[in-house]
Amino acid sequence: MHPVAKAIWFIESHFGRAIALSEIAAVAGMSRHHLSRRFSQMTGQNLNRYLRARRLSEAARQLAGGAENILTVALDAGYGSHEAFTRAFREEFGLTPETLRARRDLSGLTLQEPIRMSTTEKNSLPSPRIETLDAFTIVGLGATFEPGKTAGIPALWQKFNAYFGHIPGQTDKTAYGFCTMQQGQPGFRYVAGARVGKGSDVPAELETIHVPAQTWAMFQHHGHVNGIAATVDAAFRTWLPVSGRAVGAFPDVLEFYGADFDPETGLGRIEIWLPLTDQMTKS
């Protein structure tokens, strides 16, 4: 995985807290000087400017959605006071946070969207293990994404991490990324979640998904989390056509993050699960 891609993933996964350039550089495996230069060369943007713009853009979305407490939004964006946040927000968008919250409309604002780095590196896909599991329940935070626009998923995980480990009935320290297409709509639904026991009383803002009992093809993903798309593509493009198996209807893909997965580095046990039907395709 390219160092700049690692840096972007880390920013998108952690911009809700104060991040030092030295911390981003350490994750990327480069010096601050070289990372800043490579970031500018590959993205056309200044690294510090990108981080600042991403924080303020997410804050703008919260305000346009009617956030109750502006100071909370400011703290979430990495600012220590209402005054510092207002000053930065006005410099970025030409209006105050109060004005945007009152009008509830993002039109006219130039928001910084997540940068999507290409992940076309070669992916060696070992054969999956096939397992049949009983039905289970996932609880998490969800959002709808347009096809091919998945760069906002790390930010969703960043929000969900505040719940992880504190969800009533959470059964273990593994996490799941639930992905399914929406019928009649161009986008797909992605939920960052954890497994819970039956009858768990969960917070109202979290979604509950009941995954049916079925057989799964479980692929090990090797390397950084930012390369998951290549593993998913290889599973569908190279393994499925010659497997003689048919994909199930729900979900489309399930990402499994083991207890040793480290969100700070993006490394650890990661698996891609494809649901299978009992039907065998004709060769």
C-alpha positions in Angstrom: 0.0 0.0 0.0 1.4 3.4 -1.0 2.5 5.6 1.9 0.1 8.4 0.8 -2.8 6.0 0.7 -2.0 4.9 4.3 -1.8 8.6 5.3 -5.2 9.3 3.8 -6.8 6.3 5.5 -5.4 7.3 8.8 -6.7 10.9 8.4 -10.2 9.6 7.5 -10.2 7.2 10.4 -9.0 9.7 13.0 -9.8 13.3 12.1 -12.2 13.5 15.0 -9.3 14.0 17.4 -6.1 16.0 17.3 -3.6 14.4 14.9 0.0 15.5 14.6 1.8 15.4 11.3 4.5 13.3 12.9 1.8 10.7 13.8 0.5 10.5 10.2 4.1 10.3 9.0 4.8 7.4 11.3 1.8 5.4 10.1 2.9 6.1 6.5 6.5 5.1 7.2 8.0 8.3 6.0 9.5 11.5 7.4 7.2 14.5 7.8 9.0 16.3 5.1 8.9 13.5 2.6 5.3 12.7 3.3 4.2 16.3 2.9 6.0 16.5 -0.4 4.6 13.2 -1.7 1.1 14.1 -0.6 1.2 17.3 -2.5 2.6 15.6 -5.6 0.0 12.9 -5.7 -3.1 14.8 -4.6 -2.4 18.4 -5.6 -3.2 19.4 -2.0 -1.3 20.5 1.1 -1.5 17.8 3.8 -2.3 20.1 6.7 -4.8 22.0 4.5 -6.5 18.7 3.6 -6.8 17.6 7.2 -8.2 21.0 8.2 -10.7 21.1 5.4 -11.9 17.5 6.1 -12.6 18.4 9.7 -14.5 21.6 8.9 -16.5 19.9 6.1 -17.7 17.2 8.4 -18.5 19.8 11.0 -20.5 21.7 8.3 -22.6 18.6 7.6 -23.4 18.2 11.3 -24.5 21.8 11.6 -26.6 21.7 8.5 -28.2 18.6 10.0 -29.3 20.7 13.0 -26.6 19.8 15.6 -27.8 21.0 19.0 -24.5 22.1 20.5 -22.0 24.0 18.4 -19.2 23.6 21.0 -19.6 19.8 20.8 -19.2 20.1 17.0 -16.1 22.3 17.5 -14.5 19.8 19.9 -15.3 16.9 17.6 -13.5 18.9 14.8 -10.4 19.3 16.9 -10.9 22.9 18.1 -10.5 23.7 21.8 -13.0 26.6 21.9 -16.1 28.0 20.2 -14.1 31.1 19.2 -11.3 29.2 17.5 -13.8 27.0 15.6 -15.9 30.0 14.5 -12.8 31.8 13.2 -11.6 28.8 11.2 -15.1 28.0 10.0 -15.6 31.6 8.7 -12.3 31.5 6.9 -13.2 28.2 5.3 -16.8 28.9 4.2 -17.4 32.6 4.6 -20.1 32.3 7.2 -20.5 31.4 10.9 -21.5 28.0 12.3 -24.6 29.6 13.7 -25.6 30.9 10.3 -25.3 27.5 8.7 -27.1 25.7 11.4 -30.0 28.2 11.1 -30.3 27.8 7.3 -29.9 24.0 7.3 -28.5 24.1 3.7 -25.0 23.2 2.4 -25.6 24.7 -1.0 -22.9 27.2 -2.0 -20.3 25.6 0.3 -17.2 24.0 -1.2 -16.8 20.9 1.0 -13.6 18.8 1.0 -14.6 15.2 0.1 -12.4 12.3 1.1 -9.6 11.6 -1.4 -9.9 8.1 -2.9 -6.5 6.5 -3.7 -6.5 3.9 -6.4 -6.0 0.4 -5.0 -5.1 -1.6 -8.2 -2.2 -3.4 -6.7 -1.9 -7.1 -7.5 -3.9 -9.2 -5.0 -2.9 -12.9 -4.4 -6.1 -14.6 -3.3 -5.7 -17.9 -1.4 -8.6 -20.4 -1.5 -11.3 -19.6 1.1 -12.5 -21.8 3.9 -16.1 -22.7 3.7 -18.1 -22.6 6.9 -21.8 -22.8 7.8 -22.9 -20.4 10.7 -26.1 -20.0 12.6 -28.0 -16.8 12.3 -26.5 -13.9 14.3 -27.2 -10.2 14.9 -25.1 -7.1 14.1 -25.7 -3.7 15.6 -23.9 -0.6 14.3 -23.9 2.7 12.5 -24.9 2.8 8.9 -24.8 5.2 5.9 -25.6 5.0 2.2 -22.8 5.5 -0.4 -22.9 6.0 -4.1 -21.3 3.2 -6.3 -17.6 3.5 -6.3 -17.5 6.3 -3.7 -16.4 4.4 -0.6 -13.8 6.9 0.7 -16.2 8.0 3.5 -16.4 4.6 5.1 -13.4 5.2 7.4 -15.1 8.3 8.8 -18.2 6.1 9.6 -15.9 3.6 11.5 -14.4 6.5 13.4 -17.9 7.4 14.7 -18.8 3.8 15.5 -15.6 3.3 17.4 -17.0 5.5 20.2 -19.7 2.8 20.7 -17.5 -0.3 20.2 -17.0 -2.2 23.4 -19.9 -0.4 25.1 -22.9 -1.8 23.2 -25.3 -3.7 25.5 -25.0 -7.4 24.7 -21.9 -7.1 22.6 -20.5 -10.7 22.4 -16.8 -10.2 21.6 -14.2 -7.8 20.3 -14.6 -8.6 16.7 -16.2 -6.1 14.3 -18.1 -6.4 11.0 -18.5 -4.2 7.9 -21.9 -5.0 6.4 -22.4 -4.1 2.8 -25.6 -4.6 0.7 -27.1 -3.1 -2.4 -30.4 -1.3 -2.1 -33.2 -2.4 -4.3 -34.3 0.2 -6.8 -31.5 2.6 -5.7 -28.1 3.2 -7.2 -26.2 3.2 -3.9 -25.3 0.6 -1.3 -25.8 0.5 2.4 -22.7 0.0 4.7 -23.0 -0.6 8.4 -20.0 -0.6 10.8 -21.0 -2.9 13.6 -20.5 -5.5 16.3 -22.1 -8.8 17.1 -24.7 -8.8 19.9 -26.7 -11.5 21.7 -30.4 -12.1 21.3 -32.7 -9.5 22.9 -30.0 -6.9 23.5 -31.3 -3.4 24.2 -29.2 -1.1 22.0 -29.2 2.7 21.5 -31.8 4.0 19.2 -29.3 5.6 16.8 -27.8 2.2 16.0 -29.2 -0.1 13.3 -29.9 -3.8 14.0 -29.3 -6.3 11.3 -30.3 -10.0 11.5 -28.0 -12.1 9.4 -29.6 -15.4 8.4 -28.1 -18.9 9.0 -26.1 -19.7 5.8 -22.8 -21.0 4.4 -19.9 -18.5 3.8 -16.8 -18.4 1.7 -14.2 -16.8 4.0 -11.2 -15.1 2.4 -8.2 -13.9 4.3 -7.2 -10.4 3.4 -3.5 -9.7 3.6 -2.0 -6.3 4.1 -3.5 -2.9 4.9 -7.2 -2.4 5.4 -7.2 0.2 2.5 -6.7 -2.7 0.1 -9.9 -4.5 0.9 -11.5 -3.5 -2.4 -8.9 -5.5 -4.3 -9.6 -8.6 -2.2 -13.4 -8.3 -2.8 -12.8 -7.8 -6.5 -10.6 -10.9 -6.7 -13.1 -13.0 -4.8 -15.9 -12.2 -7.3 -13.7 -12.0 -10.4 -11.3 -14.9 -10.0 -12.6 -17.4 -7.4 -16.4 -17.3 -7.9 -16.5 -18.0 -11.7 -14.6 -21.3 -11.2 -15.9 -22.3 -7.8 -19.1 -23.9 -9.0 -20.9 -22.0 -6.2 -23.6 -19.4 -6.3 -23.7 -16.2 -4.1 -26.5 -15.8 -1.6 -28.8 -12.8 -1.6 -28.0 -11.2 1.8 -25.7 -9.5 2.5 -23.6 -8.8 -0.6 -20.3 -8.8 1.4 -19.4 -9.0 5.0 -16.1 -7.8 6.3 -14.7 -9.4 9.5 -12.2 -7.6 11.7 -10.6 -9.9 14.3 -9.9 -8.9 17.9 -6.2 -8.2 16.9 -7.2 -5.6 14.2 -5.6 -2.3 15.1 -7.4 0.8 13.8 -4.3 2.9 14.5 -2.3 1.0 11.9 -5.0 -0.5 9.7 -3.4 -3.9 10.2 -4.5 -7.2 11.8 -6.8 -10.1 11.0 -9.3 -9.2 8.3 -11.5 -11.5 6.3 -14.0 -11.1 3.5 -17.1 -13.3 3.7 -19.3 -14.0 0.7 -22.7 -15.7 1.5 -23.3 -18.9 -0.5 -26.5 -20.7 -1.5 -26.9 -24.4 -1.6 -27.2 -24.2 -5.3 -24.3 -25.3 -7.5 -23.7 -23.6 -10.8 -23.3 -25.7 -14.0 -19.7 -26.0 -15.3 
